[in-house]
Amino acid sequence: MTVDYVLAREALVRSLRRGIRDERVLKAFGSVPREHFVPEHLRRYAYDDRAIPIGRDQTISQPLMVAIMTQALKLKGDEKVLEVGTGSGYQAALLSKLAREVVSVERLPDLAQAASRRLEEVGASNVRVHESGETLGRPENAPFDAIIVTAGAPRVPRSLLDQLALGGRLVVPVGDRRVQQLVRATKSDRGVSLEQLGECRFVPLIAEREGWPEREGSANGMQPAV
Protein backbone atom coordinates (compact mmCIF):
# COMPACT_ATOMS: atom_id res chain seq x y z
CA MET A 1 0.00 0.00 0.00
CA THR A 2 1.34 3.39 -1.02
CA VAL A 3 1.04 6.12 1.63
CA ASP A 4 0.95 9.83 0.84
CA TYR A 5 3.06 11.01 3.76
CA VAL A 6 2.31 14.69 3.19
CA LEU A 7 -1.44 14.11 3.44
CA ALA A 8 -0.93 11.78 6.40
CA ARG A 9 1.16 14.44 8.18
CA GLU A 10 -1.52 17.07 7.57
CA ALA A 11 -4.17 14.72 8.96
CA LEU A 12 -2.06 14.12 12.05
CA VAL A 13 -1.73 17.84 12.72
CA ARG A 14 -5.50 18.27 12.37
CA SER A 15 -6.07 15.51 14.90
CA LEU A 16 -3.54 17.04 17.33
CA ARG A 17 -5.42 20.34 17.28
CA ARG A 18 -8.08 18.76 19.47
CA GLY A 19 -5.69 18.81 22.43
CA ILE A 20 -2.72 20.98 21.47
CA ARG A 21 -2.99 24.78 21.40
CA ASP A 22 0.62 25.84 20.83
CA GLU A 23 0.76 26.79 17.14
CA ARG A 24 4.57 26.52 17.08
CA VAL A 25 4.33 22.90 18.23
CA LEU A 26 1.73 22.11 15.58
CA LYS A 27 3.85 23.76 12.89
CA ALA A 28 6.83 21.64 13.94
CA PHE A 29 4.74 18.47 13.63
CA GLY A 30 3.70 19.60 10.18
CA SER A 31 7.28 20.08 9.02
CA VAL A 32 9.13 17.04 10.45
CA PRO A 33 8.79 13.82 8.40
CA ARG A 34 7.96 11.21 11.04
CA GLU A 35 8.29 8.43 8.47
CA HIS A 36 12.02 9.20 8.31
CA PHE A 37 12.36 8.14 11.96
CA VAL A 38 10.35 4.90 11.72
CA PRO A 39 11.82 1.54 10.60
CA GLU A 40 11.25 1.12 6.87
CA HIS A 41 8.98 -1.91 7.19
CA LEU A 42 6.69 0.05 9.56
CA ARG A 43 6.57 3.35 7.68
CA ARG A 44 2.99 2.84 6.55
CA TYR A 45 2.07 3.31 10.24
CA ALA A 46 4.23 6.43 10.70
CA TYR A 47 1.29 8.81 11.18
CA ASP A 48 -0.93 6.53 13.22
CA ASP A 49 -1.41 7.92 16.71
CA ARG A 50 0.46 5.12 18.45
CA ALA A 51 3.92 4.12 19.58
CA ILE A 52 6.05 2.18 17.09
CA PRO A 53 8.96 -0.13 18.00
CA ILE A 54 12.37 0.96 16.72
CA GLY A 55 14.40 -1.98 18.05
CA ARG A 56 16.38 -2.61 21.24
CA ASP A 57 13.11 -2.61 23.26
CA GLN A 58 12.64 1.08 22.47
CA THR A 59 9.82 2.97 20.75
CA ILE A 60 9.07 6.15 18.88
CA SER A 61 6.33 7.48 21.11
CA GLN A 62 2.70 8.15 20.27
CA PRO A 63 2.45 11.52 18.46
CA LEU A 64 -0.13 12.92 20.87
CA MET A 65 2.09 12.16 23.87
CA VAL A 66 5.09 13.69 22.10
CA ALA A 67 3.01 16.80 21.40
CA ILE A 68 1.77 17.04 25.01
CA MET A 69 5.31 16.79 26.37
CA THR A 70 6.68 19.25 23.84
CA GLN A 71 3.94 21.78 24.56
CA ALA A 72 4.57 21.38 28.30
CA LEU A 73 8.13 22.69 27.84
CA LYS A 74 6.68 26.13 26.90
CA LEU A 75 9.41 26.85 24.37
CA LYS A 76 9.65 30.29 22.76
CA GLY A 77 12.60 29.73 20.43
CA ASP A 78 15.70 31.02 22.24
CA GLU A 79 16.21 28.14 24.68
CA LYS A 80 18.89 25.53 25.14
CA VAL A 81 17.10 22.20 25.62
CA LEU A 82 18.30 18.84 26.92
CA GLU A 83 16.64 15.63 25.78
CA VAL A 84 17.32 12.48 27.80
CA GLY A 85 16.70 9.48 25.55
CA THR A 86 17.33 10.27 21.88
CA GLY A 87 15.75 7.07 20.59
CA SER A 88 14.91 7.48 16.90
CA GLY A 89 15.72 11.21 16.93
CA TYR A 90 12.13 12.31 16.15
CA GLN A 91 11.62 14.27 19.37
CA ALA A 92 14.97 16.02 18.86
CA ALA A 93 13.96 16.93 15.30
CA LEU A 94 10.80 18.57 16.61
CA LEU A 95 12.75 20.41 19.31
CA SER A 96 15.17 21.67 16.66
CA LYS A 97 12.27 23.67 15.18
CA LEU A 98 11.33 25.13 18.56
CA ALA A 99 14.58 25.96 20.38
CA ARG A 100 17.92 27.60 19.70
CA GLU A 101 20.02 24.59 20.67
CA VAL A 102 19.24 20.94 21.47
CA VAL A 103 21.53 18.57 23.35
CA SER A 104 20.34 14.96 23.29
CA VAL A 105 21.81 11.97 25.13
CA GLU A 106 21.27 8.28 24.38
CA ARG A 107 22.64 5.29 26.33
CA LEU A 108 22.59 2.88 23.34
CA PRO A 109 25.45 3.73 20.94
CA ASP A 110 23.80 2.26 17.84
CA LEU A 111 20.62 4.29 18.40
CA ALA A 112 22.65 7.44 19.03
CA GLN A 113 24.59 6.99 15.80
CA ALA A 114 21.49 6.24 13.72
CA ALA A 115 19.62 9.20 15.19
CA SER A 116 22.55 11.52 14.42
CA ARG A 117 22.44 10.43 10.78
CA ARG A 118 18.70 10.96 10.52
CA LEU A 119 18.89 14.39 12.13
CA GLU A 120 21.62 15.43 9.74
CA GLU A 121 19.56 14.19 6.80
CA VAL A 122 16.56 16.33 7.81
CA GLY A 123 18.74 19.40 8.37
CA ALA A 124 18.49 19.59 12.17
CA SER A 125 21.86 21.33 12.43
CA ASN A 126 21.23 22.75 15.92
CA VAL A 127 21.02 19.28 17.53
CA ARG A 128 23.98 17.47 19.06
CA VAL A 129 23.61 13.81 20.05
CA HIS A 130 25.92 12.30 22.68
CA GLU A 131 26.23 8.87 24.20
CA SER A 132 25.22 8.92 27.85
CA GLY A 133 27.91 9.18 30.48
CA GLU A 134 27.81 7.93 34.05
CA THR A 135 25.83 11.01 35.14
CA LEU A 136 22.23 11.39 34.00
CA GLY A 137 21.87 14.17 31.47
CA ARG A 138 24.74 16.34 30.24
CA PRO A 139 26.06 18.43 33.18
CA GLU A 140 29.03 19.75 31.18
CA ASN A 141 26.57 21.62 28.93
CA ALA A 142 24.29 22.86 31.74
CA PRO A 143 22.36 24.94 32.61
CA PHE A 144 19.42 24.14 30.34
CA ASP A 145 16.27 26.21 29.92
CA ALA A 146 14.21 23.06 29.43
CA ILE A 147 14.74 19.33 29.87
CA ILE A 148 12.60 16.51 28.48
CA VAL A 149 12.96 12.87 29.53
CA THR A 150 11.54 10.30 27.11
CA ALA A 151 11.57 7.36 29.52
CA GLY A 152 9.86 6.63 32.82
CA ALA A 153 11.75 7.40 36.04
CA PRO A 154 10.93 6.19 39.57
CA ARG A 155 11.09 9.81 40.79
CA VAL A 156 12.00 13.26 39.51
CA PRO A 157 15.79 13.02 39.03
CA ARG A 158 17.65 15.43 41.32
CA SER A 159 20.66 15.55 38.98
CA LEU A 160 18.46 16.88 36.18
CA LEU A 161 16.97 19.53 38.44
CA ASP A 162 20.54 20.58 39.19
CA GLN A 163 21.14 21.01 35.45
CA LEU A 164 18.05 23.19 35.04
CA ALA A 165 18.36 26.98 34.84
CA LEU A 166 16.23 29.21 37.06
CA GLY A 167 12.86 29.52 35.40
CA GLY A 168 13.47 26.27 33.52
CA ARG A 169 11.04 23.39 33.03
CA LEU A 170 11.69 19.66 33.34
CA VAL A 171 9.09 17.30 31.84
CA VAL A 172 9.46 13.66 32.88
CA PRO A 173 7.26 10.54 33.28
CA VAL A 174 7.40 9.41 36.93
CA GLY A 175 6.06 6.16 38.33
CA ASP A 176 6.78 2.45 38.09
CA ARG A 177 8.20 0.52 35.15
CA ARG A 178 4.80 0.14 33.47
CA VAL A 179 2.66 3.21 34.19
CA GLN A 180 3.74 6.76 35.00
CA GLN A 181 2.36 10.22 35.65
CA LEU A 182 3.70 12.96 33.40
CA VAL A 183 5.24 15.61 35.66
CA ARG A 184 6.40 19.14 34.93
CA ALA A 185 8.92 20.54 37.40
CA THR A 186 9.54 24.29 37.29
CA LYS A 187 12.61 25.69 39.02
CA SER A 188 12.60 29.13 40.65
CA ASP A 189 14.55 30.96 43.34
CA ARG A 190 11.88 29.71 45.79
CA GLY A 191 12.48 26.05 44.91
CA VAL A 192 10.86 23.53 42.57
CA SER A 193 7.12 23.30 41.89
CA LEU A 194 5.58 20.11 40.48
CA GLU A 195 2.51 19.71 38.25
CA GLN A 196 0.90 16.45 37.18
CA LEU A 197 -0.13 16.45 33.51
CA GLY A 198 -1.74 13.03 33.10
CA GLU A 199 -1.04 9.31 32.94
CA CYS A 200 1.38 7.88 30.40
CA ARG A 201 3.41 4.74 29.62
CA PHE A 202 7.05 4.82 28.57
CA VAL A 203 9.97 2.45 28.44
CA PRO A 204 11.87 2.57 31.76
CA LEU A 205 14.66 5.08 32.27
CA ILE A 206 17.77 2.91 32.63
CA ALA A 207 20.23 4.67 34.90
CA GLU A 208 22.45 3.45 37.72
CA ARG A 209 21.39 5.94 40.40
CA GLU A 210 18.16 7.72 39.46
CA GLY A 211 16.53 5.27 37.07
CA TRP A 212 15.83 1.56 36.87
CA PRO A 213 18.33 -1.30 36.67
CA GLU A 214 18.82 -2.61 33.16
CA ARG A 215 17.26 -5.96 33.96
CA GLU A 216 14.43 -6.55 36.40
CA GLY A 217 12.56 -9.70 35.52
CA SER A 218 10.29 -9.49 32.48
CA ALA A 219 9.27 -5.87 33.12
CA ASN A 220 12.08 -4.60 30.94
CA GLY A 221 10.04 -5.10 27.76
CA MET A 222 8.62 -2.42 25.52
CA GLN A 223 6.16 -0.13 27.27
CA PRO A 224 4.76 2.25 24.63
CA ALA A 225 3.29 5.61 25.52
CA VAL A 226 -0.48 5.71 25.31
Secondary structure, DSSP 8 states (H G I E B T S, - for coil): ----HHHHHHHHHHHHTTT---HHHHHHHHHS-GGGGS-GGGGGGTTSSS-EEEETTEEE--HHHHHHHHHHT---SS-EEEEE--TTSHHHHHHHTTSSEEEEEESSHHHHHHHHHHHHHTT-TTEEEEE--SSSS-GGG--EEEEEE-SBBSS--HHHHHTEEEEEEEEEEEESSS-EEEEEEEEETTEEEEEEEEEE---B-B-TTTSB-S--GGGGS-----
